Amino acid sequence: MPVSTLSLVAQILAALLVAATLLPFWRSRAGLVRTFDFPRFQIASAILPVLVLLMAAGHDAVSLALGAGLLAALGLQLRHILPFTRLARPTAKAAPADAARERRIAILIVNVLQSNRAYDRLLRVVERHDPDMVLALETDAGWRDALSPLRARYPHGVDQAQDNTYGLMLYSRLPLDDLRVRFLIEDDVPSVRAGVTLPSGERFTFHGVHPRPPHPGNSSATRDGELVLVAREVAREGGATVVAGDLNDVAWSRTTGLFQAIGGLLDPRVGRGAYPTFHAGWPILRWPLDHVFFSEHFLLARLERLEHVGSDHFPILIELCRDARAEAVQEPPAADADDRREAAEAVSEAREAARS
């Protein structure tokens, strides 16, 4: 019996969804492969209607096999995304409501979109939410000049304006020490590192990062290597640490998991929601690209995705609290021998890619 057109279309869609689910399990750094790390929510949402269509269109052996494949693909997708829903238990514990203000730090992270010129929208968001620190990414000379009024409120920080979409600016009302702009892998992609002193006198290390993204035709090697280098430094130095920025990776990817394991860092979204920040203009195609990870020395007081500022990213606001109980009630991820071997490979491949 010939296969109907509807059945053929359903089979093709089913095969594509199964392939899109399986492709990220290939540990290739090819941009085309790594791109499929991103839309897991979207792929999972598409599986059930395609499965219904497939079963309604026919019950031949191919359709039944593809139906089983779709159910398996759905299970694989859910394994990755369920931790970033309220069905999971948070790994980063909540701070008590009465936590002392002098032990808190509020940080706003925003990729401004270099071509975006709605400067006033971001200035109003900063005024409204009044964070202690602001990390602004994709900032060029126009953004540097437009945000200059913030220096009255935030006297500490750095302006690393660049016109290649990898500029960054850090603003802080809290004192900073050992402030450094670094080019860890590529000589045109900066990151920032600084010591921050809370009003309580306690100190932590802040890393702001924005590695180059993977996409079809562009490897993820430099991104992966930069994240591993930051994670290694966090592990080597120990102590209270916050890593924030547009990682150009999603919360559920193998690379982000490796970064967390090597650095021993907590993700506040586990058990709370994905907080997708990109693409701000496409509600159906959104995933979490903007991140804040922190060591077990902090408890989470607040996490919010803020209003649109004209960029293709939403800002993220996080408030953390140093607490003597934090280390006792939180267990950060830990790296094993395979993780360390994979991390070494990532750094080696990143340096080779940067040289080529």
Number of C-alpha atoms within 10 A of each C-alpha: 4 6 11 11 10 14 21 17 16 24 25 16 19 25 17 14 22 21 15 19 23 16 17 19 14 10 11 14 21 17 17 18 21 26 20 19 22 21 19 22 18 14 19 21 13 15 21 16 11 20 23 12 18 26 17 13 19 18 13 12 9 14 23 16 12 22 24 13 18 25 16 14 22 21 13 15 22 15 11 16 19 17 21 22 16 14 12 14 13 20 20 26 19 16 20 12 7 6 14 12 12 13 18 21 21 18 23 26 26 27 28 27 21 21 15 15 16 15 16 13 15 22 15 12 17 16 12 9 13 14 21 19 22 22 25 26 27 24 27 24 15 16 26 18 12 16 18 11 11 16 13 9 13 19 14 17 23 17 18 20 20 22 13 12 20 23 25 30 23 20 24 21 19 17 16 21 14 9 16 15 16 15 13 19 24 18 9 15 21 21 24 23 20 20 17 23 17 20 14 12 9 12 19 19 22 20 22 25 26 25 24 23 19 22 15 12 9 15 22 29 26 28 24 29 26 27 27 28 20 21 22 19 12 24 18 11 11 14 13 17 24 20 23 21 25 27 24 22 26 22 28 21 19 18 24 19 18 24 26 24 22 26 30 23 26 25 22 24 22 22 19 19 18 23 21 21 23 22 17 20 14 9 10 11 14 20 22 24 22 26 26 24 21 26 28 26 20 29 28 19 18 14 18 12 17 17 14 16 24 19 22 18 26 26 25 23 21 19 19 21 24 26 18 11 13 20 15 10 12 18 16 17 20 14 17 11 8 10 16 16 11 14 24 15 15 24 21 14 18 24 17 13 16 12 9 6
